[in-house]
Amino acid sequence: MIVARPTHQRRRAGLALITAALALTAACSTTPAATSSSAGSSGGTIEVVAAENFWGSIAGQLGGSHVHLTSIISNPDTDPHAYEPTPADARTIAAAQFVIVNGIGYDSWAPKLLAANPAAQRTVLTVGDLVGVKEGGNPHRWYSPTNVHQVIEQITADYQKIDPADAAYFAQQKQHFETQSLGQYSQLIATIKATYGGTPIGASESIVTPLAQGLGLDMLTPETFLDAISEGTEPTAADKATIDNQIRTKQIKVYVYNSQNATPDVQAQVNEATAAGIPVATVTETLDPATATFQDWQVKQLQGIQAALAQATGKA
């Protein structure tokens, strides 16, 4: 389903609901069992919560049978930027031993839930902090192959710290995930970079930027336009005119857009690119379908981008 992202005005209107959820959670989480963790335990199952299912898929595969995973955002139609947490989400966070949040302003509701339910021994991985991207930077780090591997390393290290008795098991899970599960993902990235590196592309929003960098592609779309669409604000007329010219004169070889956030401006550009004979590829913000693994989701998208690049350049 194509979903237009809510405006900042709608996001502000939802703050009251978030506050209510936090208040109810604080009232419900009064027992020590609700906030305790098992850091340094010997064996058992780690309660893991991921704010978004793209990180959750990775965390679940790395943990295998030794973790119980819950991803709060798992519906492809949900906008993580504007998500309004429920009391059930807050209770899930309260019981977690290990929590993964994206950070960088992407899921600002998650730190509020953590603060409302403090637990001294809970381990929290904030991806933005790990990879060194501060507030205001591009938050879509799951589209950066380098950052994905950094997160894999840190999740494994955190699991081993929380459950040292099973450290060898987690090391084996990591090795299998990187060499087997991510094998096609890694091969596609290497192949696209080697074959199509430097190819100019256009995109609908900043979600594509880390991936373009990882693939060695040249992003020509103005960053101000990419950010505006990602943040749900109105892009400038100057940026739209620049993109129209890039499409009309075929300065870009491929256009990549987020099909979960096809605003009227984006849809117009998709139509213009198609009419100009520029191949179009799609990505989505979260796992689609929700039951997909991280690697299957990414491989399908990479294959689409590879096919578009091959069509545009004539390189097999």
C-alpha positions as a printed NumPy array, in Angstrom:
array([[  0.   ,   0.   ,   0.   ],
       [  1.224,   3.492,  -0.828],
       [  1.069,   5.712,   2.228],
       [  1.613,   9.473,   2.398],
       [  3.556,  10.402,   5.507],
       [  1.745,  12.561,   8.095],
       [  2.702,  16.209,   8.46 ],
       [  4.48 ,  17.684,  11.482],
       [  1.151,  19.139,  12.586],
       [ -0.345,  15.665,  12.876],
       [  2.76 ,  14.482,  14.732],
       [  2.413,  17.239,  17.304],
       [ -1.256,  16.355,  17.728],
       [ -0.195,  12.855,  18.708],
       [  2.03 ,  13.953,  21.585],
       [ -0.888,  13.947,  23.981],
       [ -1.534,  10.275,  23.216],
       [  2.139,   9.441,  23.747],
       [  2.093,  11.2  ,  27.116],
       [ -0.987,   9.258,  28.131],
       [  0.667,   5.977,  27.174],
       [  3.743,   6.833,  29.222],
       [  1.662,   7.765,  32.244],
       [ -0.3  ,   4.544,  32.108],
       [  2.899,   2.535,  31.756],
       [  4.467,   4.154,  34.787],
       [  1.37 ,   3.264,  36.764],
       [  1.431,  -0.355,  35.578],
       [  5.165,  -0.959,  36.05 ],
       [  5.411,  -0.963,  39.827],
       [  6.991,  -4.336,  40.513],
       [ 10.737,  -5.062,  40.37 ],
       [ 10.096,  -7.938,  37.955],
       [  8.813,  -5.51 ,  35.363],
       [ 12.095,  -3.628,  35.146],
       [ 14.798,  -6.127,  36.07 ],
       [ 17.242,  -7.577,  33.559],
       [ 19.564, -10.58 ,  33.474],
       [ 22.836,  -8.891,  32.534],
       [ 25.663, -11.269,  33.313],
       [ 23.312, -14.25 ,  33.619],
       [ 24.265, -17.833,  32.818],
       [ 22.083, -19.184,  30.021],
       [ 18.379, -18.691,  29.502],
       [ 16.389, -16.585,  27.058],
       [ 17.055, -12.867,  26.651],
       [ 13.996, -10.64 ,  26.278],
       [ 14.813,  -8.437,  23.296],
       [ 12.77 ,  -5.503,  22.007],
       [ 13.495,  -3.657,  18.76 ],
       [ 11.783,  -0.369,  18.03 ],
       [ 11.671,  -1.304,  14.322],
       [ 11.479,  -4.681,  12.632],
       [ 14.452,  -4.181,  10.308],
       [ 16.764,  -4.16 ,  13.339],
       [ 14.542,  -6.742,  15.009],
       [ 15.007,  -9.217,  12.167],
       [ 18.775,  -8.999,  12.531],
       [ 18.645,  -9.233,  16.333],
       [ 16.365, -12.263,  16.208],
       [ 18.584, -14.159,  13.792],
       [ 21.721, -13.355,  15.762],
       [ 20.073, -14.498,  18.987],
       [ 18.5  , -17.647,  17.615],
       [ 16.865, -19.86 ,  20.226],
       [ 18.455, -17.877,  23.052],
       [ 16.372, -14.734,  22.61 ],
       [ 12.703, -13.851,  22.596],
       [ 12.197, -10.939,  20.203],
       [  9.467,  -8.336,  19.926],
       [  9.515,  -5.655,  17.229],
       [  7.247,  -2.754,  18.064],
       [  6.898,  -1.403,  14.516],
       [  6.185,  -4.286,  12.168],
       [  3.314,  -3.054,  10.003],
       [  4.559,  -1.852,   6.575],
       [  1.877,   0.869,   6.615],
       [  3.197,   2.385,   9.856],
       [  5.387,   5.493,   9.727],
       [  8.135,   5.101,  12.377],
       [  8.704,   8.879,  12.409],
       [  5.188,   9.588,  13.654],
       [  4.394,   6.4  ,  15.578],
       [  2.303,   6.812,  18.716],
       [  3.202,   4.114,  21.28 ],
       [  0.532,   2.217,  23.15 ],
       [  0.453,   1.119,  26.808],
       [  1.162,  -2.415,  25.55 ],
       [  4.343,  -1.162,  23.854],
       [  5.421,   0.462,  27.081],
       [  4.86 ,  -2.747,  29.05 ],
       [  6.937,  -4.62 ,  26.472],
       [  9.778,  -2.134,  26.891],
       [  9.489,  -2.374,  30.673],
       [ 10.111,  -6.131,  30.61 ],
       [ 13.001,  -6.013,  28.147],
       [ 16.584,  -6.921,  28.972],
       [ 17.964,  -5.651,  25.671],
       [ 16.438,  -2.837,  23.595],
       [ 17.477,  -1.65 ,  20.141],
       [ 16.403,   1.803,  18.994],
       [ 17.455,   3.593,  15.844],
       [ 17.951,   7.061,  17.322],
       [ 18.915,  10.17 ,  15.291],
       [ 15.402,  11.501,  15.86 ],
       [ 13.853,   8.655,  13.891],
       [ 12.027,   6.992,  16.781],
       [ 11.939,   9.746,  19.393],
       [  9.052,   7.982,  21.146],
       [ 11.321,   5.061,  22.134],
       [ 13.615,   6.933,  24.566],
       [ 10.475,   8.292,  26.255],
       [  9.254,   4.757,  26.908],
       [ 12.67 ,   3.751,  28.238],
       [ 12.825,   6.786,  30.535],
       [  9.356,   6.035,  31.895],
       [ 10.466,   2.509,  32.846],
       [ 14.081,   2.691,  34.052],
       [ 16.035,  -0.505,  34.697],
       [ 19.628,  -0.289,  35.86 ],
       [ 20.717,  -3.543,  34.224],
       [ 18.869,  -3.132,  30.922],
       [ 21.15 ,  -2.869,  27.884],
       [ 20.135,  -0.301,  25.275],
       [ 21.703,  -0.121,  21.818],
       [ 21.087,   3.199,  20.063],
       [ 22.227,   2.739,  16.488],
       [ 22.872,   6.424,  15.83 ],
       [ 25.255,   6.619,  18.786],
       [ 27.019,   3.439,  17.69 ],
       [ 27.697,   4.624,  14.142],
       [ 28.404,   8.237,  15.085],
       [ 25.475,   9.951,  13.385],
       [ 24.023,  12.754,  15.487],
       [ 20.543,  14.274,  15.615],
       [ 19.873,  16.023,  12.327],
       [ 21.862,  13.473,  10.343],
       [ 20.413,  10.865,   8.022],
       [ 18.671,   8.338,  10.307],
       [ 18.204,   5.54 ,   7.754],
       [ 21.269,   3.576,   8.86 ],
       [ 19.84 ,   0.134,   8.024],
       [ 20.4  ,   1.093,   4.384],
       [ 24.13 ,   1.556,   4.993],
       [ 25.926,  -1.79 ,   4.524],
       [ 28.797,  -0.585,   6.709],
       [ 26.47 ,   0.426,   9.527],
       [ 24.558,  -2.86 ,   9.286],
       [ 27.761,  -4.776,   9.989],
       [ 28.604,  -2.448,  12.879],
       [ 25.213,  -3.192,  14.412],
       [ 25.737,  -6.934,  13.948],
       [ 29.036,  -6.724,  15.821],
       [ 27.504,  -4.734,  18.68 ],
       [ 24.402,  -6.891,  19.069],
       [ 26.587,  -9.984,  19.32 ],
       [ 28.862,  -8.326,  21.873],
       [ 25.859,  -7.238,  23.938],
       [ 24.336, -10.719,  23.866],
       [ 27.629, -12.186,  25.053],
       [ 27.798,  -9.668,  27.888],
       [ 24.21 , -10.293,  28.989],
       [ 24.552, -14.085,  28.69 ],
       [ 28.263, -14.987,  28.929],
       [ 27.515, -18.693,  29.338],
       [ 26.282, -18.756,  25.747],
       [ 28.992, -16.53 ,  24.249],
       [ 30.21 , -19.272,  21.9  ],
       [ 26.666, -19.842,  20.633],
       [ 26.255, -16.157,  19.799],
       [ 29.624, -16.133,  18.02 ],
       [ 28.468, -19.05 ,  15.863],
       [ 25.185, -17.294,  15.106],
       [ 27.057, -14.194,  13.992],
       [ 29.407, -16.149,  11.742],
       [ 26.527, -17.997,  10.088],
       [ 24.501, -14.826,   9.647],
       [ 27.328, -12.872,   8.041],
       [ 28.677, -15.64 ,   5.817],
       [ 25.486, -17.509,   4.92 ],
       [ 22.335, -15.47 ,   5.599],
       [ 23.819, -12.216,   4.284],
       [ 25.8  , -13.907,   1.521],
       [ 23.599, -12.83 ,  -1.387],
       [ 23.093,  -9.363,   0.129],
       [ 26.839,  -8.811,   0.376],
       [ 27.485, -10.219,  -3.103],
       [ 24.881,  -7.963,  -4.712],
       [ 26.359,  -4.892,  -3.042],
       [ 29.848,  -5.787,  -4.26 ],
       [ 28.638,  -6.573,  -7.791],
       [ 26.57 ,  -3.4  ,  -8.159],
       [ 29.433,  -1.271,  -6.868],
       [ 31.961,  -2.885,  -9.202],
       [ 29.711,  -2.78 , -12.272],
       [ 27.768,   0.457, -11.878],
       [ 29.854,   2.575,  -9.505],
       [ 29.609,   6.27 , -10.335],
       [ 26.287,   5.977, -12.18 ],
       [ 24.145,   9.088, -11.517],
       [ 20.752,   8.379,  -9.966],
       [ 17.803,  10.298,  -8.579],
       [ 15.688,   9.431,  -5.574],
       [ 12.527,  10.413,  -3.762],
       [ 13.913,  10.824,  -0.249],
       [ 16.919,  10.482,   2.027],
       [ 16.229,   6.825,   2.776],
       [ 18.072,   6.057,  -0.476],
       [ 21.191,   8.106,   0.311],
       [ 23.058,   5.618,   2.583],
       [ 22.344,   2.82 ,   0.121],
       [ 23.571,   4.882,  -2.828],
       [ 26.76 ,   5.594,  -0.901],
       [ 27.192,   1.91 ,  -0.103],
       [ 26.702,   0.996,  -3.757],
       [ 29.03 ,   3.724,  -5.017],
       [ 26.25 ,   5.459,  -6.982],
       [ 26.185,   9.217,  -7.579],
       [ 23.096,  10.799,  -5.991],
       [ 22.117,  13.908,  -7.984],
       [ 18.834,  14.755,  -6.241],
       [ 19.225,  17.839,  -3.984],
       [ 19.625,  16.791,  -0.352],
       [ 17.099,  19.446,   0.666],
       [ 14.436,  17.723,  -1.438],
       [ 15.312,  14.273,  -0.079],
       [ 15.089,  15.567,   3.489],
       [ 11.805,  17.396,   2.905],
       [ 10.048,  14.291,   1.615],
       [ 11.485,  12.158,   4.435],
       [ 10.378,  14.665,   7.069],
       [  6.935,  15.288,   5.599],
       [  7.524,  18.945,   4.718],
       [  6.94 ,  20.789,   1.448],
       [  9.914,  20.724,  -0.935],
       [ 10.912,  23.996,  -2.573],
       [  9.863,  24.935,  -6.072],
       [ 13.546,  25.335,  -6.967],
       [ 14.338,  21.754,  -5.92 ],
       [ 11.39 ,  20.388,  -7.868],
       [ 12.483,  22.349, -10.933],
       [ 16.021,  20.966, -10.599],
       [ 14.739,  17.399, -10.465],
       [ 12.378,  17.965, -13.383],
       [ 15.338,  19.171, -15.417],
       [ 17.485,  16.197, -14.366],
       [ 14.759,  13.851, -15.558],
       [ 13.945,  15.745, -18.76 ],
       [ 17.604,  15.916, -19.806],
       [ 18.308,  12.386, -18.553],
       [ 21.096,  13.478, -16.236],
       [ 20.009,  10.614, -13.992],
       [ 20.043,   7.033, -15.26 ],
       [ 17.734,   5.491, -12.639],
       [ 15.118,   6.858, -10.263],
       [ 14.625,   5.127,  -6.886],
       [ 11.63 ,   5.884,  -4.692],
       [ 10.106,   4.775,  -1.41 ],
       [  6.806,   3.175,  -2.37 ],
       [  5.547,   3.54 ,   1.222],
       [  5.766,   7.321,   0.948],
       [  4.652,   8.23 ,  -2.555],
       [  3.567,  11.846,  -2.113],
       [  2.035,  13.728,  -5.08 ],
       [  5.446,  15.286,  -5.809],
       [  7.13 ,  11.883,  -5.777],
       [  4.44 ,  10.266,  -7.9  ],
       [  4.789,  13.081, -10.429],
       [  8.533,  12.41 , -10.643],
       [  7.949,   8.675, -11.06 ],
       [  5.583,   9.403, -13.927],
       [  8.038,  11.848, -15.508],
       [ 10.905,   9.352, -15.246],
       [  8.803,   6.581, -16.77 ],
       [  7.719,   8.836, -19.62 ],
       [ 11.359,   9.794, -20.242],
       [ 12.396,   6.145, -20.43 ],
       [ 14.347,   6.259, -17.154],
       [ 14.096,   2.942, -15.262],
       [ 12.409,   3.179, -11.874],
       [ 13.22 ,   1.01 ,  -8.835],
       [ 11.486,   0.905,  -5.464],
       [ 12.481,   0.54 ,  -1.83 ],
       [ 10.406,   0.542,   1.348],
       [ 11.087,   1.961,   4.792],
       [ 10.294,  -1.165,   6.798],
       [ 10.136,  -4.891,   6.022],
       [  7.61 ,  -5.565,   3.288],
       [  6.036,  -8.001,   3.759],
       [  6.346,  -7.797,   7.514],
       [  7.184, -11.522,   7.625],
       [ 10.28 , -11.098,   5.444],
       [ 13.779, -11.371,   6.865],
       [ 16.098,  -8.391,   6.637],
       [ 18.221, -10.114,   4.018],
       [ 15.338, -11.307,   1.814],
       [ 13.844,  -7.809,   1.864],
       [ 17.126,  -6.128,   1.002],
       [ 18.072,  -8.674,  -1.671],
       [ 14.769,  -8.155,  -3.487],
       [ 15.312,  -4.396,  -3.515],
       [ 18.946,  -4.679,  -4.573],
       [ 17.953,  -6.958,  -7.424],
       [ 15.424,  -4.346,  -8.544],
       [ 18.062,  -1.608,  -8.468],
       [ 20.543,  -3.847, -10.29 ],
       [ 17.989,  -4.595, -13.021],
       [ 17.212,  -0.883, -13.427],
       [ 20.921,  -0.043, -13.68 ],
       [ 21.472,  -2.796, -16.239],
       [ 18.586,  -1.496, -18.34 ],
       [ 19.832,   2.072, -18.121],
       [ 23.488,   1.419, -18.861],
       [ 23.408,  -1.692, -21.02 ],
       [ 25.871,  -3.382, -18.667],
       [ 24.966,  -6.904, -17.6  ]])
